[in-house]
């Protein structure tokens, strides 16, 4: 990733030669960074979207934690909750304290955030390097047999007309979690992803109750989103006051 940050744009073949690895290995790594909103790919080339991945990772994590902490305030005893494989969404579990809830997730590392009152249920499914997400037909079959009353879904990009991910295999997972939630539906998105758009869209703003982002998010864009659903609540948190 440092090489991409330094050059801004580079071909997949150049990366393969530089690191002396297979094209498949390079593509797998790029799949991951694309899903995080860090790069875009076109015709054998990869380009940097925003230079936040390494140098500003600590600052970015502060925004993500502030968003996750605010999201946890909406969780109550007895909730059954979907949490997707997003890093921000998974952080929500860190702030659930002294509540008995059930969480269904497709993030393989979710157990590291557990409080005593949390019952964790894994969807099962395929896990492919370098992702920590369980995906595939098995995952979808499990989700289609579960109903939650709340969900917290992270994303790779958020624009006026929808929420998106750079990972095709996660699009249907996120969509199914939203569809199978009966009550509160919350999208989590820090400012580095607001304004980014990826190929794989899911969710409809008219069905979303909350978007939780931070104070650096584009206010004009958030206003345009609000026009699609005047009842949507857009919360902007400030890590400095968290």
Backbone as a ProteinNet text record, in pm:
[ID]
protein_1_A
[PRIMARY]
XXXXXXXXXXXXXXXXXXXXXXXXXXXXXXXXXXXXXXXXXXXXXXXXXXXXXXXXXXXXXXXXXXXXXXXXXXXXXXXXXXXXXXXXXXXXXXXXXXXXXXXXXXXXXXXXXXXXXXXXXXXXXXXXXXXXXXXXXXXXXXXXXXXXXXXXXXXXXXXXXXXXXXXXXXXXXXXXXXXXXXXXXXXXXXXXXXXXXXXXXXXXXXXXXXXXXXXXXXXXXXXXXXXXXXXXXXXXXXXXXX
[TERTIARY]
82.6	0	86.3	199.9	291.2	334.6	359.4	399.6	291.1	164.9	52.8	39.1	57.8	50.1	159.1	279.1	391.1	370.4	318.2	305.6	171.9	70.1	-62.3	-136.5	-66.6	-125.3	-15.8	-47.9	52.2	-20	47.2	-15.1	0.3	-90.7	-84.6	43.1	83.4	204.4	328.9	335.3	447.8	454.6	339.2	335.6	382.1	338.9	377.9	529.1	589.5	734.3	809.6	759.8	828.4	837	726.5	722	745.8	767.2	799.6	697	569.9	461.9	370.9	276	185.8	82.9	26.6	-80.1	-200.4	-226	-338.1	-320.5	-198.7	-172.1	-194.7	-145.9	-166.2	-314.6	-389.4	-532.9	-606.8	-568.2	-633.1	-610.8	-486.3	-456.9	-532	-538.3	-609	-759	-814.3	-955.3	-982.8	-889.5	-907	-903.3	-799.4	-786.6	-899.8	-949.4	-1062.9	-1187.2	-1208.5	-1323.9	-1317.8	-1196.6	-1178.6	-1190.1	-1211.6	-1224.3	-1092.7	-982.5	-849.4	-805.5	-847.4	-803.3	-919.6	-900	-990	-907.2	-969.4	-897.5	-967.4	-886.7	-938.5	-837.2	-876.8	-797.2	-651.6	-631.5	-496.9	-418.4	-479.2	-413	-486.4	-414.6	-474.3	-436.2	-534.7	-511.6	-553.5	-479.3	-509.3	-634.1	-722.8	-840.7	-811.2	-769.1	-732.7	-615.3	-523.2	-401.2	-420.5	-517.1	-541.5	-501.2	-464	-453.8	-342.2	-225.1	-113.4	-84.8	-48.1	-4.3	-111	-236.4	-342.1	-429.9	-377.4	-458.8	-502.5	-414.6	-450.8	-564.5	-552.5	-657.1	-789	-781.3	-901.6	-967.3	-885.7	-938.6	-1013.1	-968.6	-1036.4	-1177.8	-1193	-1325.4	-1413.5	-1355.6	-1431	-1479	-1391.1	-1428.8	-1538.8	-1530.4	-1633.7	-1769.2	-1768.8	-1891.8	-1946.5	-1859.7	-1902.1	-1958.4	-1894	-1939.5	-2079.2	-2103.5	-2237	-2340	-2303.3	-2395.7	-2438.9	-2345.9	-2375.1	-2482.2	-2503.8	-2605.8	-2746.6	-2762.9	-2895.2	-2927.4	-2838.7	-2856.4	-2914.8	-3014	-3084.7	-3083.9	-3113.6	-3124.7	-3222.2	-3185	-3273.6	-3265.1	-3188.7	-3177.5	-3113	-3160.4	-3094.9	-3044.2	-2912.7	-2847.5	-2763.9	-2779.1	-2687	-2572.3	-2449.7	-2332.4	-2252.2	-2222.6	-2151.2	-2000.6	-1923.4	-1778.7	-1699.4	-1767.5	-1701.3	-1624.6	-1506.8	-1426.2	-1499.4	-1566.2	-1638.9	-1755.4	-1829.5	-1944.6	-1899.7	-1790	-1740.1	-1698.2	-1646.2	-1606.8	-1723.7	-1846	-1962.8	-1966.6	-1928.8	-1933.2	-1845.5	-1739.1	-1646	-1714.6	-1821.6	-1887.9	-2021.9	-2053.8	-2174.9	-2138.2	-2184.5	-2150.4	-2277.1	-2274.5	-2381.5	-2518.2	-2518.8	-2644.8	-2641.5	-2754.9	-2765.9	-2825.6	-2742.6	-2786	-2730.5	-2791.4	-2742.5	-2696.7	-2574.3	-2518.2	-2490.1	-2540.8	-2513.1	-2420.7	-2306.5	-2207.7	-2138.6	-2085.1	-2003.8	-1857.1	-1818.4	-1679.1	-1608.9	-1506.1	-1443.6	-1370.7	-1329.5	-1254.1	-1340.4	-1471	-1561.7	-1547.7	-1506.6	-1501.7	-1405.5	-1311.5	-1213.3	-1274.9	-1398.2	-1462.3	-1571.1	-1583.2	-1700.5	-1700	-1815.9	-1844	-1919.7	-1926.5	-1987.8	-2132.7	-2205.9	-2348.5	-2381.7	-2281.4	-2305.2	-2302.4	-2407.4	-2406.2	-2373.7	-2264.6	-2218.1	-2253.1	-2314.1	-2349.5	-2281.6	-2199	-2136	-2228.1	-2231	-2312.9	-2255.4	-2123.2	-2056.8	-2040.4	-1964.3	-1943.2	-1797.4	-1767.7	-1631.6	-1551.9	-1426.1	-1336.4	-1217.3	-1193.1	-1083.9	-982.7	-855.2	-747.5	-754.9	-731	-696.3	-816.3	-937.4	-1058	-1086.7	-1155.3	-1200.2	-1349.2	-1407.5	-1552.2	-1590.2	-1697.3	-1756.9	-1863	-1852.8	-1944	-1984.6	-2068.8	-2107.3	-2248.6	-2286.8	-2422.8	-2456.7	-2359.7	-2384.8	-2423.1	-2349.9	-2377.2	-2516.2	-2550.4	-2681.5	-2794.7	-2773.9	-2876.3	-2901.6	-2793.4	-2808.2	-2883.8	-2845.3	-2908.4	-3056	-3090.8	-3230	-3320	-3260.6	-3338.9	-3333.1	-3285.7	-3272.5	-3339.7	-3403.9	-3457.7	-3396.9	-3348	-3294.5	-3383.5	-3379.3	-3457.3	-3372.7	-3237.9	-3150.8	-3032	-2979.2	-2856.4	-2766.4	-2636	-2534.5	-2442.9	-2451.2	-2384.9	-2284.5	-2157.8	-2056.2	-2052.1	-1987	-1983.5	-1848.2	-1822.9	-1701.2	-1722.3	-1847.9	-1878	-2021.6	-2043.2	-2177.5	-2193	-2289.2	-2314.9	-2463.5	-2503.4	-2642.1	-2743.5	-2711.4	-2811.1	-2788.9	-2698.7	-2690.5	-2561.6	-2564.4	-2453.4	-2387.6	-2253.4	-2186.7	-2068	-2021.3	-1901.6	-1816.6	-1686.8	-1598.1	-1584.2	-1645.2	-1633.1	-1763.8	-1766.3	-1887.6	-1946.3	-1859.2	-1906.1	-1978.2	-1959.4	-2023.9	-2152.4	-2178.8	-2296.5	-2425.6	-2444.4	-2567.4	-2578.4	-2463.5	-2464.5	-2522.1	-2468.4	-2514.5	-2661.6	-2700.1	-2839.2	-2933.6	-2894.6	-2979.6	-2993.9	-2885.6	-2894.6	-2994.5	-2989.7	-3085.1	-3227.9	-3247.5	-3381.6	-3441.5	-3357.2	-3404.4	-3407.7	-3392.5	-3401.9	-3538.4	-3606.6	-3745.2	-3759.9	-3657.7	-3674.5	-3567.1	-3461.5	-3362.7	-3252.5	-3234.9	-3132.6	-3036	-2908.5	-2809.7	-2691	-2655.4	-2537.3	-2425.4	-2306.6	-2190.7	-2088.4	-2042.3	-1955.7	-1872.3	-1740.1	-1657.6	-1638.4	-1587	-1584.2	-1499.2	-1400.4	-1316.2	-1392.6	-1510.6	-1590.7	-1710.7	-1742.6	-1853.7	-1812.2	-1888	-1854.7	-1789.7	-1752.3	-1696.1	-1807.4	-1790.6	-1891	-1822.5	-1876.6	-1820.3	-1923.8	-1881.2	-1964.9	-2084.1	-2074.2	-2173	-2257.4	-2382.5	-2471.9	-2569.7	-2607.4	-2706.8	-2777.8	-2898.9	-2971.8	-3040.5	-3145.7	-3223.4	-3242.9	-3212.7	-3219.9	-3359.4	-3462.5	-3597.1	-3619.4	-3535.2	-3547.7	-3448.6	-3361.7	-3257.3	-3305.3	-3282.4	-3322.9	-3214.4	-3089	-2978.4	-2857.6	-2789	-2652.1	-2566.6	-2469.3	-2377.9	-2243.1	-2199.9	-2072.7	-1999.6	-1909.3	-1835.3	-1839.9	-1783.3	-1794.1	-1719.4	-1630.6	-1556	-1630.5	-1743.5	-1818.3	-1876.4	-1889.1	-1938.3	-2083.7	-2104.1	-2237.4	-2336.5	-2290.9	-2380.3	-2429.8	-2339.6	-2379.4	-2478.1	-2453.7	-2546.3	-2683.3	-2686.5	-2813.2	-2888.9	-2816.1	-2879.7	-2938.1	-2866.4	-2916.6	-3046.2	-3048.7	-3167	-3291.1	-3272.4	-3385.3	-3451.4	-3374.6	-3430.8	-3518.5	-3497.6	-3576.9	-3570	-3674.1	-3672.6	-3672.7	-3707.2	-3712.5	-3580.4	-3484.4	-3355.8	-3282	-3221.2	-3145.4	-2997.2	-2934.2	-2790.6	-2716.6	-2634.1	-2560.5	-2413.4	-2356.2	-2215.8	-2140.9	-2052.5	-1982.1	-1846.1	-1795.9	-1666.4	-1577.2	-1471	-1381.8	-1323.3	-1306	-1246.7	-1338.6	-1468.4	-1565.5	-1621.6	-1557.7	-1612.7	-1567.5
-120.4	0	125.8	119.5	234.1	269.8	169.1	193.6	267.7	228.6	294.6	437.8	458.4	594.5	683.3	628.2	706.6	744.4	651.2	673.6	733.9	709.9	760.1	666	613.6	518.1	425	297.3	199.3	79	7.4	-110	-231.4	-324.3	-448.9	-525.5	-518.8	-589	-530.8	-398.3	-336.2	-382.1	-391.2	-437.1	-581.9	-662.8	-803.9	-819.2	-742.9	-750.3	-694.7	-586.4	-521.5	-614.8	-687.7	-771.1	-919.2	-950.5	-1087.8	-1188.6	-1157.9	-1247.9	-1270.2	-1359.6	-1389.2	-1278.2	-1271.8	-1175	-1199.6	-1327.3	-1362.9	-1302.2	-1307.9	-1250.2	-1099.3	-1033.6	-889.1	-856.5	-932.1	-904.9	-923.2	-1023.9	-1046.3	-928	-879.3	-764.9	-640.5	-621.9	-505.7	-515.5	-637	-656.7	-598.2	-627.1	-579.4	-426.8	-364.9	-220	-148.9	-210.8	-151.8	-155.4	-264.5	-275.1	-175	-129.6	-30.8	112.8	128.1	262.1	330.9	253.5	313.4	328.8	237.6	240.5	210.3	243.3	199.8	133.3	43.3	-29.2	-15.1	4.1	10.6	-49.2	-149.6	-204.2	-232.3	-306.5	-346.9	-245.3	-131.7	-28.5	-9.5	39	70.7	213.4	290.4	430.5	457.1	544.5	582.7	670.5	642.2	726.5	834	790.5	885.8	830.1	916.1	872.5	866.3	781.4	769.3	634.6	541.8	403.3	379.8	441	415.5	535	648.6	760.8	810.3	808.3	863.3	755.1	633.4	524	546.1	603.2	627.1	728.5	837.7	939.9	883.5	804.1	741.1	650.2	574.7	483.5	560.1	681.4	763.5	799.8	832.9	862.8	737.6	625.9	501.9	461.6	476.8	442.4	534.4	661.8	756.4	720.1	680.1	638.3	511.7	414.7	288.9	312	400.2	429.5	490.5	583	642.7	536.2	450.7	346.5	255.5	225.4	134.8	190.9	322.7	383.7	340.8	291.9	253	106	39.7	-102.6	-120.3	-211.5	-235.8	-384.2	-413.6	-553.1	-629.3	-750.2	-837.1	-820.4	-724.2	-702.6	-821.5	-847.4	-939.6	-853.4	-857.7	-756.3	-819.8	-766.6	-800	-698.7	-747.7	-663.1	-720.7	-638.9	-692.7	-693.1	-719.5	-739.7	-610.2	-496.2	-366.6	-352.1	-290.9	-267.1	-176.4	-72	18.8	-51.7	-130.5	-202.1	-300.9	-370.2	-466.2	-396.4	-273.4	-196.6	-167.9	-168.4	-140.1	-234.5	-360.7	-459.7	-421	-350	-305.7	-216.3	-146.7	-49.1	-98.4	-225	-283.3	-339.9	-276.6	-316.2	-341.1	-447.7	-478.2	-491.2	-546.1	-574.4	-716.6	-782	-916.9	-907.2	-929.2	-919	-1037.2	-1060.1	-1161.8	-1091.4	-1119.9	-1058.1	-1166.1	-1143.8	-1232.4	-1156.9	-1215.3	-1145.7	-1241.3	-1183.8	-1261.5	-1220.2	-1153.2	-1113.5	-1215.8	-1278.2	-1391.3	-1352.5	-1225.8	-1182.6	-1111.6	-1122.6	-1049	-1088.9	-1209.7	-1258.4	-1177.7	-1108.1	-1031.4	-911.2	-874.4	-754.5	-786.2	-911.4	-952.9	-912	-862.4	-846	-971.2	-991.8	-1113.3	-1132.1	-1022.9	-1034.7	-1063.9	-1066.6	-1085.3	-1232.9	-1276.4	-1407.5	-1385.5	-1443.3	-1421.9	-1542.9	-1515.3	-1619.8	-1588.9	-1680.8	-1664.8	-1719.3	-1648	-1694.8	-1820.7	-1837.5	-1940.7	-1894.1	-1968.4	-1933.3	-1942	-1898.8	-1903.7	-1783.4	-1806.6	-1697.9	-1700.6	-1586.8	-1580.8	-1475.4	-1509	-1414.9	-1297.9	-1172.3	-1129.5	-1080.9	-1117.5	-1069.2	-1145	-1080.5	-1147.2	-1172.6	-1165.8	-1179	-1318.4	-1370.3	-1495.1	-1460.4	-1520.2	-1488.4	-1616.1	-1600.3	-1713	-1762.5	-1868.7	-1923.8	-1970.7	-2028.8	-2077.5	-1960.7	-1850.4	-1731.3	-1676.7	-1665.8	-1613.1	-1704	-1835.2	-1929.3	-1912	-1893.6	-1873.6	-1744.6	-1635.9	-1506.4	-1505.9	-1576.9	-1580.9	-1657.1	-1724.2	-1796.3	-1728	-1604.3	-1528.4	-1392.1	-1344.7	-1209	-1135.9	-1015.2	-930.8	-808	-747	-624.3	-498.5	-514.8	-401.7	-448.2	-358.9	-390.9	-267.4	-294.7	-190.4	-232.3	-157.4	-195.1	-88.8	-127.3	-37	-45.1	52.2	56.4	105.9	89.5	141.4	280	309	437.9	478.9	611.1	664.5	790.2	787	901.9	934.3	1033.9	1082.4	972	882.7	785.2	644.7	628.4	496.3	463.7	346.2	291.7	182	172.6	75	9.6	-98.6	-169.5	-200.3	-213.1	-251.6	-402.6	-476	-622.2	-685.7	-739.1	-797.1	-904.1	-985.3	-1097.5	-1053	-924.7	-877	-798.5	-764.3	-684.6	-753.4	-878.9	-949.8	-978.1	-997.2	-1018.4	-894.9	-776.8	-652.5	-625.9	-649.9	-628.4	-719.1	-845.3	-940.4	-902	-857	-811.7	-697.5	-601.8	-491.2	-540.5	-630	-679.4	-761.3	-827.7	-916.8	-848.1	-716.3	-638.7	-573.7	-591.3	-546.5	-405.2	-354.7	-227.7	-126.8	-115.6	-9.4	-50.5	29.9	4.1	122.5	93.2	199.4	176.4	279.1	276.9	353.4	294.8	356.3	391.9	516.6	560.5	680.7	664.8	779.9	869.4	990.1	1092.3	1053.7	965.2	927.8	848.6	797.4	718.5	795.3	907.2	988.8	1057.2	1032	1085.2	983.1	868.5	761.2	671	622.2	534.4	412.9	294.7	170.9	96.4	-8.9	-76.5	-151.6	-193.3	-286.1	-216.9	-188.3	-108.2	-195.9	-148.4	-218	-115.2	-145.1	-55.7	57.9	106.2	218.6	316.8	442.6	539.6	548	517.2	526	421.5	318.3	213.9	228.9	331.3	350.1	447.8	413.8	500.7	601.5	554.6	640.4	623.5	733.8	731.2	796.7	723.2	780	800.7	926.7	962.3	1056.6	1138.7	1228	1372.1	1462.2	1605.6	1648.8	1564.9	1598.9	1559.8	1491.8	1446.2	1564.4	1547.6	1651.7	1685.7	1805.3	1845.1	1859.8	1911.4	1927.8	1793.6	1695.6	1562.8	1498.6	1515	1459.7	1524.4	1653.1	1722.4	1665	1628.5	1567.9	1431.5	1356.4	1225.4	1242.7	1344.1	1371.4	1395	1449.3	1474.4	1345.6	1236.4	1107.9	1046.7	1089.3	1038.7	1141.4	1224	1332.4	1279.6	1152.6	1094.1	1031.9	1025.5	966	1058.1	999.4	1075.3	1066.6	1180.4	1183.4	1239.9	1156.6	1192.5	1211.6	1325.5	1355.5	1366.5	1272	1269.5	1338.2	1386.3	1452.2	1373.1	1309.3	1230.6	1311	1441.2	1525.3	1537.6	1518.5	1529.7	1394.4	1289	1154.8	1095.5
0	0	0	66.6	67.1	-75	-159.1	-297.5	-373.3	-353.6	-421.4	-372.4	-240.9	-187	-246.5	-261.4	-313.9	-460.3	-540.6	-684.6	-725.6	-646.9	-682.4	-773.8	-874.5	-967.7	-1018.4	-1032.8	-1074.4	-1134.9	-1223.7	-1284.4	-1193.4	-1207.3	-1131.3	-1166.4	-1292.8	-1335.9	-1268.6	-1254.1	-1184.5	-1038.9	-975.1	-835.4	-824.9	-920.5	-919	-930.2	-1021.7	-1040.8	-920	-864.6	-751.9	-631.1	-603.7	-483.5	-512.3	-642	-682	-629.4	-651.6	-612.3	-732	-717.3	-828.3	-846.8	-967.1	-994.1	-904	-872.4	-785.5	-646.4	-593	-461.1	-462.9	-567.5	-579.6	-586.7	-667.1	-681.8	-550.4	-473.5	-343.2	-249.7	-246.4	-160.3	-206.8	-337.9	-391	-365.8	-366.4	-330.4	-192.2	-101.8	35.6	41.6	-17.8	-9.8	-82.8	-190.8	-261.3	-173.2	-99.5	-10.2	103.1	138.5	244.1	193.5	63.2	6.3	-17.8	-18.9	-32.7	-177.3	-265.2	-404.7	-497.5	-625.5	-731.8	-840.4	-916.1	-1020.5	-1154.8	-1261	-1396.7	-1492.7	-1566.8	-1676.9	-1639	-1533.1	-1494.8	-1415.5	-1384.6	-1304.6	-1172.3	-1074.4	-944.9	-909.3	-857.9	-824	-680.5	-615	-478.2	-475.2	-380.6	-361.4	-258.8	-140.2	-34.8	43.6	76.7	145.2	295.7	337.8	480.6	536.1	454.6	498.4	598.6	575.4	665.9	757.5	700.1	780.9	876.8	835.2	917.1	979.7	989.5	1038.7	1182.9	1265	1404.8	1413.8	1338.3	1339.6	1288.6	1183.4	1127.3	1229.9	1304.6	1405.9	1514.8	1547.1	1647.6	1601.1	1474.7	1421.1	1422.8	1382.7	1379.4	1518.9	1617	1754.8	1806.6	1773.6	1817	1756.9	1630.6	1563.4	1628.7	1653.6	1715	1855.2	1931.1	2067.4	2065.9	1973.3	1962.3	1922.2	1828.4	1783.7	1898.4	1988	2100	2193.1	2191.5	2276.5	2236.3	2114.3	2065.6	2094.8	2166.3	2195.3	2334.9	2344.6	2469.5	2503.5	2630.2	2673.5	2584.8	2549.1	2472.7	2322.7	2275.2	2130.5	2060.4	1939.8	1847.5	1732.4	1708.2	1625	1514.6	1393.3	1284.3	1283.9	1273.4	1254.2	1139.2	1037.9	921.9	947.3	843.1	859.1	862.3	854.4	862	993.1	983.8	1103.4	1202.6	1152	1239.9	1306.6	1229.1	1285.5	1393.7	1368.5	1466.5	1595.6	1584.1	1702.4	1795.9	1743.9	1827	1947.3	1925.5	2033.6	2151.7	2123.9	2228.6	2331.9	2289.4	2375.3	2429.3	2407.8	2466.5	2602.6	2707.4	2843.5	2925.5	3004.6	3100.1	3034.6	2914.3	2844.7	2791.2	2797.4	2742.6	2602.5	2502.2	2363.3	2283.8	2170.4	2077	1950.2	1908.3	1788.1	1684.2	1564.7	1451	1357.6	1327.1	1244.4	1147.8	1041.2	946.4	955.2	1065.5	1084.9	1173	1119	1185.7	1314.5	1327.9	1445.2	1549.2	1536.7	1624.9	1771.4	1800	1938.5	2025	1964.8	2042.4	2113.1	2077.4	2133.6	2235.3	2280.2	2356.5	2502.7	2548.8	2690.7	2737.4	2869.2	2922.9	2881.5	2862.5	2833	2688.2	2601.6	2458.3	2420.1	2352.1	2287.7	2140.6	2096.1	1959	1872.5	1757.8	1662.5	1529.7	1482	1351.2	1242.6	1130.2	1018.4	954.3	965.6	887.1	743.2	666	526.1	486.1	365.4	313.2	361.4	396.2	434.9	340.1	272.6	175.7	215.3	209.7	237.3	138.7	183.4	318.8	399.2	356.4	421.9	550.4	643	764.1	760.2	639.6	625.7	580	640.3	593.7	490.1	372.3	262.8	190.4	88.7	5.2	33.2	-37.5	-28.4	112	182.1	318.1	409	397.1	478.4	449.4	321.9	283.7	332.5	323.4	369.2	518.7	595.6	740.3	770	704.5	730.4	692.9	588.5	544.6	640	737.4	838.4	974.7	977.1	1101.9	1084.6	1190.5	1193.6	1312.1	1289.9	1396.8	1412.3	1530.5	1546.4	1522.9	1519	1489.6	1406.1	1323.8	1251.4	1245.5	1244.2	1231.4	1116.9	1008.4	883.7	842.6	832.6	780	628.9	566.1	420.5	371.9	240.8	178.2	119.8	82.9	22.4	47.1	52	74.9	-9.1	-101.8	-188.7	-185.9	-263.7	-259.1	-287.2	-378.4	-421.7	-366	-267.4	-207.9	-134.7	-73.5	4	-78.6	-72.9	-159.3	-91	-152.7	-110.3	-232.4	-210.6	-319.8	-331.5	-238.2	-236.9	-281.9	-402.8	-458	-366.8	-306.7	-225.1	-98.8	-59.4	62.9	36.2	-88.9	-122.1	-77.3	-115.2	-81.9	67.1	133.1	278.4	347	312.7	373.6	341.8	217.2	176.6	254	270.9	342.6	489.1	551.9	690.9	704.1	611.5	614.8	595	499.5	468.9	582.1	659.6	765.1	901.7	903.1	1026.6	1034.5	1148.5	1161.5	1217.2	1285.8	1356.2	1315.9	1393.5	1374.8	1276.9	1170.3	1069.4	1066.9	1096.1	1113.4	1019.9	944.1	859	930	935.9	999.4	892.2	892.1	782.5	825	838.1	872.3	749.3	772.2	666.6	546.1	563.5	450	344.7	381.5	288.1	234	296.2	248.7	118.2	13.4	-118	-209.5	-155.5	-237.9	-288.8	-410.2	-470.4	-530.9	-501.4	-552.8	-636.7	-700.4	-798.2	-739.1	-614.3	-560.3	-453.3	-491.4	-407.6	-330.6	-213.1	-131.7	-44.8	-4.7	85.2	12.8	72.1	19.8	134.6	112.6	221	284.5	208	264.7	373.3	377.3	478.5	593.3	586.6	687.7	795.5	921	1031.2	1070.6	1071	1113.9	1021.6	997.5	945.8	1053.4	1103.9	1203.2	1136.1	1131.6	1070.7	1166.7	1116.5	1205.4	1154.5	1232.2	1204.4	1078.7	1026.7	905.6	778	791	673.2	596.1	465.2	375.7	409.9	465.6	512.1	397.2	282.8	167.9	117.1	111	64.3	161.5	290.4	389.8	376.4	342.3	319.8	200.8	95.4	-22.2	12.2	95.3	138.1	216.4	301.2	383.3	296.8	177.7	88.5	41	38.9	-2.7	105.9	230.2	342.5	453.4	463.6	562.6	705.3	723.1	857.6	900.8	810.1	845.8	943.2	1043.4	1142.2	1107.6	1084.6	1053.8	1174.5	1233.8	1355.4	1320	1359.4	1331.3	1464.1	1491.6	1619	1606.3	1719.5	1725.9	1820.6	1768.7	1855.4	1970.6	1949.9	2054	2175.4	2154.3	2264.5	2303.2	2259.6	2278.8	2412.6
[MASK]
++++++++++++++++++++++++++++++++++++++++++++++++++++++++++++++++++++++++++++++++++++++++++++++++++++++++++++++++++++++++++++++++++++++++++++++++++++++++++++++++++++++++++++++++++++++++++++++++++++++++++++++++++++++++++++++++++++++++++++++++++

